[in-house]
Amino acid sequence: MVFSDIIGQNRTKSFLVQLAQSERIPHALLFLGPTGSGNLALAVAFAQLLQCENQPAIRNPQSEINNACGECPACRKAAQFAHPDIHFSFPTVGTNAVSTEYLKEWRAALTENPYMDVNMWLQRLGAENKQGNITKEECNAIIKKLSLKAFEGRYKILVMWLPEYLGKEGNRLLKLIEEPPEQTIFLLAAENQDMILNTILSRCQLVKTGFLSDEEVMGGLLRKRSLDENRARQIAFLADGDFNTALQVADNPENDDARLLLDWLRKCWRGNGVELVKWTEEFAKLGRENQKQFLHYGLHFLRELMALVVAPPGSPMRGAEGARLRPEELATAQNMAKVLDFEKIAHLVNLFNDNIYYVERNANPKILFLDTSIQMNRILKSA
């Protein structure tokens, strides 16, 4: 993967090329930004640039080429995610799992969509009710791999996706990150800084990326999905800077999370106990990662609903014409905006955030979401 394959983030690309040209590369870089912004893709492309045998972007600072050459043996191996000195670490499923057990799936997933989110990856592994983690055995395997000499590259590079999933096991890597073997580089791609150990953060140089612009997402869709311009523009608007979401909308026009949320909201509004129990029993079968994904989508919907309440159509602020929702979602949000005030929506947001916390801690989904449904009915119907 080379930088020209990655959508937007031109400032970050230029910074990384300049960093490589300076030959003063920090031993640990943390690529931090929202889901779908391309953090993982940037880390992978930078690793290839560092291992490139020709290095046109590094050897000739005046060159307009900002990529690895893509043609040398190192680049060909890196493009297949099979370079012996570029190691990968990522969340897996199981208490003793290590990343090397899933390299076939990992290479296929990266080839298909380097902008994927963690839920897509874990469902590929058959996570179902299990949650992802980076295990103690994985940390020990990393220490062992990086203690060996490089096989053929200039560097030994570890690309770790989502160090948030290390938890306290990250303490096992602190000494290695602080005092790595010679020519060893850590490239961490993260989305949530608050979930990373401060001791790891303090040992990394931060590389921040932001949401992609609508124009960048649109351009990416035109390149990768060959959509017509109007359709690409519409999807880019809905995606709100998340290229992974844009790809999912392009490939799956009907969003199951959207339909499920609207159905749940209608049932909570009616407050029929039998309907709510049936909905909860079906929802509990989805598995924890899918439940968290659904709740995050719900937070997106509530954010847009809140914007409609604060800035109704016709106001100088953003109204319905600026809501990043599909037509059916927008129609529901407009109807809800007539009967809900800011405070009620804030209560719903807190409820969804609490549920994400409880799902991550293995709460019983039937009890949790039935209780949530009852609370939502009370919020929606309160005076």
C-alpha positions as CSV (number, residue, x, y, z in Angstrom):
1,M,0.0,0.0,0.0
2,V,1.3,3.4,-0.9
3,F,0.2,6.9,0.1
4,S,-1.5,7.6,-3.2
5,D,-3.9,4.7,-2.5
6,I,-5.1,6.6,0.6
7,I,-7.9,9.1,0.5
8,G,-7.1,12.6,1.7
9,Q,-4.8,13.2,4.7
10,N,-2.3,15.0,2.5
11,R,-0.8,17.0,5.4
12,T,-0.1,13.8,7.3
13,K,1.4,12.1,4.2
14,S,3.7,15.1,3.7
15,F,4.8,15.0,7.3
16,L,5.6,11.3,7.2
17,V,7.6,11.7,4.0
18,Q,9.6,14.5,5.6
19,L,10.1,12.4,8.7
20,A,11.5,9.5,6.6
21,Q,13.7,12.0,4.7
22,S,15.2,13.3,7.9
23,E,16.2,9.8,9.0
24,R,15.2,10.7,12.5
25,I,12.3,8.5,12.8
26,P,10.8,8.2,16.3
27,H,10.9,4.6,17.7
28,A,7.1,4.8,18.3
29,L,4.4,6.7,16.4
30,L,0.8,6.8,17.4
31,F,-1.6,7.5,14.5
32,L,-4.7,8.8,16.3
33,G,-8.0,9.7,14.6
34,P,-11.6,8.8,14.1
35,T,-12.9,5.5,12.5
36,G,-12.7,5.6,8.8
37,S,-10.1,8.4,8.6
38,G,-7.4,6.1,7.3
39,N,-5.1,5.7,10.4
40,L,-4.3,2.0,9.7
41,A,-3.8,2.6,6.0
42,L,-1.3,5.4,6.8
43,A,0.6,3.2,9.2
44,V,0.8,0.4,6.6
45,A,1.9,2.7,3.8
46,F,4.5,4.4,6.0
47,A,5.9,0.9,6.9
48,Q,6.2,0.1,3.2
49,L,7.9,3.5,2.5
50,L,10.5,2.7,5.2
51,Q,11.3,-0.7,3.8
52,C,11.3,0.3,0.1
53,E,14.6,-0.5,-1.5
54,N,14.5,2.3,-4.0
55,Q,12.8,5.0,-1.8
56,P,12.3,7.7,-4.5
57,A,10.5,9.9,-2.0
58,I,13.3,9.8,0.5
59,R,16.4,9.9,-1.7
60,N,15.2,12.8,-3.8
61,P,13.5,15.5,-1.6
62,Q,12.8,17.6,-4.7
63,S,10.9,14.8,-6.4
64,E,7.1,15.0,-6.7
65,I,6.9,11.4,-5.9
66,N,5.7,10.9,-2.3
67,N,5.3,7.1,-2.4
68,A,7.4,4.0,-2.0
69,C,8.4,2.8,-5.5
70,G,5.9,-0.1,-5.4
71,E,8.1,-2.2,-7.7
72,C,11.1,-3.4,-5.7
73,P,10.9,-6.9,-3.9
74,A,10.3,-5.2,-0.5
75,C,7.3,-3.2,-1.9
76,R,5.8,-6.2,-3.6
77,K,5.9,-8.2,-0.3
78,A,4.6,-5.2,1.7
79,A,1.8,-4.7,-0.8
80,Q,0.7,-8.3,0.0
81,F,1.1,-7.7,3.7
82,A,3.8,-10.4,3.8
83,H,7.1,-8.6,4.3
84,P,9.0,-10.6,6.9
85,D,10.1,-7.4,8.8
86,I,6.7,-5.8,8.9
87,H,4.7,-7.5,11.7
88,F,1.0,-7.0,12.5
89,S,-0.8,-7.0,15.8
90,F,-4.6,-6.6,16.1
91,P,-7.6,-7.5,18.3
92,T,-8.5,-11.2,18.2
93,V,-11.1,-13.4,19.8
94,G,-10.2,-15.8,22.6
95,T,-8.2,-15.6,25.9
96,N,-5.0,-17.1,24.4
97,A,-5.3,-16.0,20.7
98,V,-2.3,-14.4,18.9
99,S,-2.4,-12.4,15.6
100,T,-0.3,-14.9,13.7
101,E,-3.2,-17.4,13.8
102,Y,-5.3,-15.0,11.8
103,L,-2.9,-13.6,9.2
104,K,-4.8,-15.1,6.3
105,E,-8.0,-13.4,7.4
106,W,-6.1,-10.2,8.1
107,R,-4.5,-9.9,4.7
108,A,-7.8,-10.5,3.0
109,A,-9.5,-7.9,5.2
110,L,-6.8,-5.3,4.5
111,T,-6.9,-6.0,0.8
112,E,-10.7,-5.6,0.8
113,N,-11.0,-2.5,3.0
114,P,-8.1,-0.9,5.0
115,Y,-10.7,1.5,6.4
116,M,-12.7,-1.2,8.2
117,D,-13.9,-0.8,11.7
118,V,-13.3,-3.2,14.6
119,N,-16.8,-4.7,14.4
120,M,-16.3,-5.7,10.8
121,W,-13.0,-7.4,11.6
122,L,-14.3,-9.3,14.7
123,Q,-17.3,-10.5,12.9
124,R,-15.0,-11.9,10.2
125,L,-13.4,-13.9,12.9
126,G,-16.8,-15.1,14.1
127,A,-16.8,-13.1,17.3
128,E,-20.6,-13.5,17.9
129,N,-20.9,-12.9,21.7
130,K,-17.2,-12.6,22.3
131,Q,-15.3,-9.3,22.5
132,G,-12.0,-8.6,21.0
133,N,-8.7,-8.2,22.9
134,I,-5.0,-8.2,22.5
135,T,-3.8,-10.9,24.8
136,K,-0.9,-11.6,27.1
137,E,0.3,-14.3,24.7
138,E,0.2,-11.7,21.9
139,C,2.4,-9.3,23.9
140,N,4.9,-12.1,24.6
141,A,4.9,-13.0,20.9
142,I,5.6,-9.4,20.0
143,I,8.6,-9.2,22.4
144,K,10.0,-12.4,21.0
145,K,9.6,-11.4,17.3
146,L,11.2,-8.0,17.8
147,S,14.1,-9.4,19.8
148,L,15.3,-11.1,16.6
149,K,17.4,-9.5,13.9
150,A,15.8,-8.1,10.8
151,F,15.5,-10.7,8.0
152,E,16.0,-8.4,5.0
153,G,14.6,-4.9,5.6
154,R,16.2,-1.8,7.0
155,Y,13.9,-1.9,10.0
156,K,11.8,-4.2,12.1
157,I,8.4,-2.7,12.2
158,L,5.4,-3.5,14.3
159,V,2.0,-2.2,13.0
160,M,-0.5,-2.5,15.9
161,W,-4.1,-1.7,15.1
162,L,-6.2,-0.5,18.0
163,P,-3.8,-0.6,21.0
164,E,-7.0,0.3,23.0
165,Y,-7.6,-3.4,23.1
166,L,-4.4,-4.0,25.0
167,G,-5.9,-3.0,28.3
168,K,-3.5,-3.6,31.2
169,E,-1.6,-6.1,29.1
170,G,0.1,-3.1,27.5
171,N,2.3,-2.9,30.6
172,R,4.2,-5.9,29.2
173,L,5.3,-3.8,26.2
174,L,6.4,-0.6,28.1
175,K,10.1,-1.4,28.3
176,L,10.2,-2.6,24.7
177,I,8.6,0.6,23.4
178,E,10.8,2.8,25.6
179,E,14.0,1.0,24.8
180,P,13.5,-0.9,21.6
181,P,16.2,-3.0,19.8
182,E,18.2,-1.1,17.2
183,Q,16.2,-0.2,14.0
184,T,12.9,-1.2,15.6
185,I,9.8,1.0,15.0
186,F,6.3,0.8,16.5
187,L,3.5,2.2,14.4
188,L,0.2,2.2,16.5
189,A,-3.1,3.1,14.8
190,A,-5.7,4.1,17.4
191,E,-9.2,5.7,17.5
192,N,-9.8,6.3,21.2
193,Q,-7.0,8.0,23.2
194,D,-8.8,7.7,26.5
195,M,-8.7,3.9,26.3
196,I,-4.9,3.7,25.9
197,L,-2.6,3.4,28.9
198,N,-1.0,6.8,29.6
199,T,2.3,5.0,30.0
200,I,2.1,3.9,26.3
201,L,0.9,7.4,25.2
202,S,3.9,9.0,26.8
203,R,6.3,6.9,24.9
204,C,4.8,7.7,21.4
205,Q,5.0,10.7,19.1
206,L,1.4,11.6,18.2
207,V,0.3,11.8,14.6
208,K,-3.3,13.2,14.6
209,T,-5.7,12.8,11.7
210,G,-9.2,14.2,11.4
211,F,-12.3,13.3,9.6
212,L,-12.1,13.4,5.8
213,S,-13.9,16.2,3.9
214,D,-17.0,15.4,1.9
215,E,-15.1,16.2,-1.2
216,E,-12.3,13.7,-0.3
217,V,-14.9,11.0,0.5
218,M,-16.7,11.7,-2.8
219,G,-13.4,11.5,-4.7
220,G,-12.6,8.2,-3.0
221,L,-15.9,6.7,-3.9
222,L,-15.5,7.8,-7.5
223,R,-12.1,6.0,-7.6
224,K,-13.0,2.9,-5.7
225,R,-16.6,2.2,-6.5
226,S,-17.2,3.9,-9.9
227,L,-20.4,5.6,-8.8
228,D,-22.0,8.4,-10.6
229,E,-21.2,11.8,-9.2
230,N,-24.5,12.6,-7.7
231,R,-24.7,9.3,-5.9
232,A,-21.1,9.7,-4.6
233,R,-21.9,13.2,-3.3
234,Q,-25.0,12.0,-1.5
235,I,-23.1,9.1,0.2
236,A,-20.2,11.4,1.1
237,F,-22.7,13.7,2.9
238,L,-24.3,10.8,4.8
239,A,-20.9,9.4,5.8
240,D,-19.8,12.5,7.6
241,G,-16.0,12.1,7.0
242,D,-15.9,8.3,7.7
243,F,-14.8,6.5,4.5
244,N,-15.6,3.1,5.9
245,T,-19.2,4.2,6.4
246,A,-19.2,5.6,2.9
247,L,-18.1,2.2,1.5
248,Q,-20.7,0.3,3.5
249,V,-23.5,2.7,2.3
250,A,-22.3,2.3,-1.3
251,D,-22.2,-1.5,-1.1
252,N,-25.3,-1.9,1.1
253,P,-27.9,0.9,0.4
254,E,-30.2,-0.5,3.1
255,N,-28.6,-0.1,6.6
256,D,-29.8,-2.7,9.1
257,D,-28.8,-0.5,12.0
258,A,-31.0,2.3,10.7
259,R,-34.0,0.0,10.2
260,L,-33.5,-1.6,13.6
261,L,-33.2,1.7,15.4
262,L,-36.3,3.2,13.8
263,D,-38.3,0.0,14.7
264,W,-37.1,0.1,18.3
265,L,-37.9,3.8,18.7
266,R,-41.5,3.2,17.4
267,K,-41.9,0.2,19.8
268,C,-40.6,2.3,22.7
269,W,-43.0,5.1,21.8
270,R,-46.0,2.7,21.8
271,G,-44.8,1.0,25.0
272,N,-46.4,-2.4,24.2
273,G,-44.7,-4.8,26.7
274,V,-45.1,-7.9,24.4
275,E,-43.5,-6.1,21.5
276,L,-40.6,-4.8,23.6
277,V,-39.9,-8.3,25.0
278,K,-39.9,-9.8,21.5
279,W,-37.6,-7.1,20.1
280,T,-35.2,-7.5,23.0
281,E,-35.0,-11.3,22.6
282,E,-34.2,-10.9,18.9
283,F,-31.7,-8.1,19.5
284,A,-29.9,-10.2,22.2
285,K,-29.0,-12.8,19.5
286,L,-26.8,-10.3,17.6
287,G,-23.8,-10.5,19.8
288,R,-22.0,-7.9,21.8
289,E,-19.9,-6.3,19.0
290,N,-22.9,-5.9,16.8
291,Q,-24.8,-4.5,19.8
292,K,-22.1,-1.9,20.4
293,Q,-22.1,-1.0,16.7
294,F,-25.8,-0.5,16.8
295,L,-25.6,1.8,19.9
296,H,-22.9,3.9,18.2
297,Y,-25.1,4.3,15.2
298,G,-27.9,5.3,17.7
299,L,-25.7,8.0,19.1
300,H,-25.1,9.3,15.6
301,F,-28.9,9.5,15.0
302,L,-29.5,11.3,18.3
303,R,-26.8,13.8,17.5
304,E,-28.5,14.6,14.2
305,L,-31.9,14.7,16.0
306,M,-30.4,17.1,18.6
307,A,-29.2,19.4,15.8
308,L,-32.8,19.5,14.4
309,V,-34.2,20.5,17.8
310,V,-31.6,23.2,18.3
311,A,-31.7,24.4,14.7
312,P,-35.1,23.6,13.1
313,P,-35.7,24.0,9.3
314,G,-35.6,27.7,8.3
315,S,-33.3,28.8,11.1
316,P,-30.0,30.4,10.3
317,M,-28.2,27.4,11.9
318,R,-28.1,23.9,10.4
319,G,-31.6,22.5,10.0
320,A,-33.1,19.5,8.1
321,E,-31.2,20.4,5.0
322,G,-28.0,19.7,6.8
323,A,-28.9,16.5,8.7
324,R,-26.7,13.6,7.7
325,L,-29.5,11.1,7.6
326,R,-31.3,9.0,4.9
327,P,-34.8,10.1,3.9
328,E,-36.6,7.7,6.2
329,E,-34.4,8.4,9.1
330,L,-34.8,12.2,8.5
331,A,-38.5,11.9,8.4
332,T,-38.6,10.0,11.7
333,A,-36.1,12.6,13.2
334,Q,-38.3,15.5,12.1
335,N,-41.4,13.9,13.7
336,M,-39.5,13.3,16.9
337,A,-38.1,16.8,17.0
338,K,-41.7,18.1,17.3
339,V,-42.3,16.2,20.6
340,L,-38.8,15.9,22.1
341,D,-36.8,18.7,23.7
342,F,-33.0,19.0,24.1
343,E,-33.1,17.6,27.7
344,K,-35.0,14.4,26.7
345,I,-32.6,13.7,23.9
346,A,-29.7,14.3,26.3
347,H,-31.2,11.6,28.6
348,L,-31.4,9.2,25.6
349,V,-27.7,9.9,24.8
350,N,-26.7,9.2,28.3
351,L,-28.7,6.0,28.2
352,F,-27.0,4.8,25.0
353,N,-23.6,5.6,26.4
354,D,-24.3,3.7,29.6
355,N,-25.4,0.7,27.5
356,I,-22.2,0.7,25.6
357,Y,-20.4,0.6,29.0
358,Y,-22.5,-2.3,30.2
359,V,-22.3,-4.3,27.0
360,E,-18.5,-4.1,27.2
361,R,-18.7,-5.6,30.7
362,N,-20.8,-8.5,29.6
363,A,-24.2,-7.4,31.0
364,N,-27.1,-9.8,30.2
365,P,-28.5,-8.3,27.0
366,K,-32.1,-9.4,27.5
367,I,-32.3,-7.7,30.9
368,L,-30.2,-4.7,29.9
369,F,-32.2,-3.8,26.7
370,L,-35.6,-4.5,28.1
371,D,-34.8,-2.2,31.0
372,T,-33.5,0.4,28.5
373,S,-36.7,0.0,26.4
374,I,-38.8,0.8,29.5
375,Q,-36.6,3.8,30.4
376,M,-36.8,5.1,26.8
377,N,-40.6,4.8,26.9
378,R,-40.7,6.9,30.0
379,I,-38.4,9.5,28.5
380,L,-40.3,9.7,25.3
381,K,-43.7,10.0,27.1
382,S,-42.6,12.2,29.9
383,A,-44.2,15.7,30.1
